[in-house]
Amino acid sequence: MIIGIDLGGTNARAAVVDNGKVIEARQTVLSDKNSLDSTLEQLYSIISPLIKYDIEGIGIGVPSVVDPERGIVYDVVNIPSWKEVELKQLLQSRFGKPVYINNDVKCMALGEKIYGQAAPFSSFVVLGIGTGLGAAVVVDHKLYEGVYCGCGEIGYIPYLDKNLEHYASGMYFEMFSTTSHAAYESALRGNDEALDLWKSYGHHLSQVMKIVLYTYAPEAIILGGGVSNAFPFFEESMYAGMNDFIFSRTLKQVKIMRSSLDNIAILGAAALVHSRYEQDHFTF
């Protein structure tokens, strides 16, 4: 059994995973993200109750650039206190288990390949859409991390007056004094204002989709993260915004889908511990 952890910009979730199934899970809201000690203690608090199982190792996905070999986490934008955290060493010292760390969206890609919808594809992109926006790029069955492990930080590409992340992630809804979750709940009730908000969101996300297609031309794009739950509300406007994509043949061939697994980030993090993960890069 393995502990898989999804450290998000708002919440931290940990679960015991056995053969792709979640046995027990814990969650906490990160209450003081300006304090490294506080966030670490909250992380420890959801891991500790799970150590009672026969744990083989711990895998964790974090929303930032990661040195997976040394286990160092750099500059977590949504957790200001995390600038250069030797997380692997901290967790191994605390719990006495092997620890494997990578970017959260890259963990999602691993989870999708092993347990989800990416199994048929050799080259695909996963978009993690939550508090922020990130991507994982898999080419010929290998995760492309870039020379300095920062490939996929698509949210920081300049767009309009800010960055893509401000318009194509949960941040967008803050401009309207709400959250993506609240807007989703309102849309489910048929609220016209919320439905219109999701339509405009879909237009902004279409710009991200076109960038992915122009730069990587994958077989498939898989949408994951909390915001992707609202896919039925922004799907139509997203596709409409892609109509001006120059290579129409590509649009007809690429598969675009939402992740079918709610725990995909945790499953992917747990899979870091398995033999499918090589120290320097993923191979599938």
Residue pairs with C-beta under 8 A, 6 or more apart in sequence:
1 16
1 17
1 18
1 23
1 53
1 54
1 55
1 56
2 16
2 17
2 18
2 55
2 56
2 57
2 58
2 59
2 270
2 273
2 274
3 14
3 15
3 16
3 17
3 47
3 50
3 51
3 55
3 57
3 58
3 59
3 97
3 270
4 14
4 15
4 17
4 58
4 59
4 60
4 266
4 267
4 268
4 269
4 270
4 271
5 12
5 13
5 14
5 15
5 43
5 46
5 47
5 58
5 59
5 60
5 61
5 266
5 269
6 12
6 13
6 14
6 60
6 61
6 104
6 107
6 265
6 266
6 269
7 43
7 60
7 61
7 62
7 63
7 104
8 63
8 78
8 104
8 130
8 131
9 30
9 63
9 76
9 77
9 78
9 79
9 130
9 131
9 132
10 29
10 30
10 78
10 130
10 131
11 27
11 28
11 29
11 30
12 27
12 28
12 30
12 39
12 42
12 43
12 46
13 25
13 26
13 27
13 46
13 265
13 266
14 25
14 26
14 27
14 43
14 46
14 47
14 50
14 266
15 22
15 23
15 24
15 25
15 26
15 50
15 263
15 266
15 270
16 22
16 23
16 24
16 25
16 50
16 53
16 55
17 23
17 266
17 267
17 270
20 114
20 115
20 267
22 263
22 266
22 267
23 53
24 49
24 50
24 53
25 263
25 266
26 46
26 47
26 49
26 50
27 46
28 42
28 43
28 45
28 46
30 39
30 42
30 79
31 38
31 42
32 38
32 39
33 39
33 78
33 79
33 80
33 81
34 80
34 81
35 81
36 81
36 82
36 85
38 81
39 79
39 81
39 82
40 90
44 94
47 58
47 91
47 94
47 95
48 95
51 95
51 97
55 97
56 97
56 98
56 273
57 97
57 98
57 99
57 100
57 273
58 91
58 95
58 97
58 98
58 99
58 100
58 273
59 99
59 100
59 101
59 107
59 268
59 269
59 270
59 271
59 272
59 273
60 87
60 91
60 99
60 100
60 101
60 269
60 272
61 101
61 102
61 103
61 104
61 105
61 106
61 107
61 108
61 265
61 268
61 269
61 272
62 73
62 76
62 82
62 87
62 101
62 102
62 103
62 104
63 76
63 77
63 78
63 79
63 103
63 104
63 105
63 128
63 130
63 131
63 132
63 134
64 73
64 74
64 75
64 76
64 77
64 82
64 103
65 73
65 74
65 75
65 103
65 148
65 149
65 150
65 153
66 72
66 73
66 74
66 101
66 102
66 103
66 149
67 74
67 149
68 100
68 101
68 102
68 145
68 149
68 279
68 280
69 279
69 280
70 86
70 88
71 86
71 87
71 88
71 89
71 99
71 100
71 101
72 84
72 85
72 86
72 87
72 88
73 82
73 84
73 85
73 87
73 101
74 83
74 84
75 82
75 83
75 84
76 82
76 85
77 132
78 131
78 132
87 99
87 101
88 99
88 100
88 101
91 97
91 99
92 98
92 99
98 273
100 272
100 273
100 277
101 272
102 110
102 269
102 272
103 134
103 136
103 149
103 152
104 128
104 134
104 265
104 269
105 126
105 127
105 128
105 134
105 135
105 136
105 152
105 224
106 136
106 143
106 145
106 152
106 268
106 282
107 265
107 268
107 269
107 271
107 272
108 126
108 128
108 136
108 224
108 225
108 259
108 264
108 265
108 268
109 118
109 124
109 126
109 136
109 138
109 143
109 268
109 282
110 143
110 268
110 271
110 272
110 276
110 277
110 282
111 261
111 264
111 265
111 266
111 267
111 268
111 269
111 271
112 118
112 124
112 126
112 222
112 224
112 259
112 261
112 264
112 268
113 119
113 138
113 282
113 284
114 267
114 268
114 271
114 276
114 284
115 261
115 264
115 267
115 271
116 222
116 259
116 260
116 261
116 264
117 220
117 222
117 257
117 259
117 260
118 124
118 126
118 138
118 220
118 222
121 138
121 218
121 219
121 220
121 255
122 138
122 139
122 140
122 141
122 219
123 138
123 139
123 140
123 216
123 218
123 219
124 138
124 218
124 219
124 220
124 221
124 222
125 135
125 136
125 137
125 138
125 212
125 216
125 218
125 220
125 221
125 222
126 135
126 136
126 138
126 221
126 222
126 223
126 224
126 259
127 133
127 134
127 135
127 154
127 208
127 212
127 221
127 222
127 223
127 224
127 225
127 228
128 134
128 135
128 136
128 224
128 225
128 265
129 168
129 169
129 170
129 205
129 223
129 224
129 225
129 226
129 227
129 228
130 169
130 170
130 225
130 226
130 227
131 169
131 170
131 171
132 155
132 165
132 169
132 170
132 171
133 154
133 155
133 164
133 165
133 168
133 169
133 208
134 152
134 153
134 154
134 155
135 152
135 153
135 154
135 212
136 143
136 152
137 143
137 144
137 151
137 152
137 216
137 218
138 144
138 218
138 282
138 284
139 216
141 283
141 284
142 281
142 282
142 283
142 284
143 281
143 282
144 151
145 151
145 281
146 152
154 164
154 208
154 211
154 212
155 163
155 164
155 165
155 168
155 169
156 163
156 164
156 165
157 163
157 164
157 211
158 164
159 166
159 167
159 168
159 204
159 207
160 167
164 204
164 207
164 208
164 211
165 171
166 172
166 175
167 201
167 204
167 207
168 201
168 204
168 205
168 207
168 208
169 227
170 179
170 180
170 226
170 227
172 180
172 201
172 204
173 179
173 180
173 182
173 183
173 197
173 201
176 183
176 197
178 197
180 226
180 227
180 230
181 226
183 194
183 197
183 198
183 230
184 194
184 198
184 229
184 230
184 233
186 193
186 194
187 194
187 195
187 197
187 198
187 230
187 233
195 233
198 230
198 233
198 234
198 237
199 233
199 234
199 236
199 237
200 237
201 234
201 237
202 233
202 234
202 235
202 236
202 237
202 238
202 240
202 241
203 237
203 238
203 240
203 241
204 241
205 234
205 238
205 241
206 237
206 238
206 239
206 240
206 241
206 242
207 241
209 221
209 238
209 241
209 242
209 256
210 241
210 242
210 245
212 218
212 221
213 221
213 245
213 247
213 250
213 251
213 254
217 250
218 254
219 253
219 254
219 255
220 254
220 255
220 256
220 257
221 254
221 255
221 256
221 257
222 257
222 258
222 259
223 231
223 256
223 257
223 258
223 259
224 258
224 259
224 264
224 265
228 258
228 259
229 258
231 258
242 251
245 251
261 267
271 277
276 282
276 283
276 284
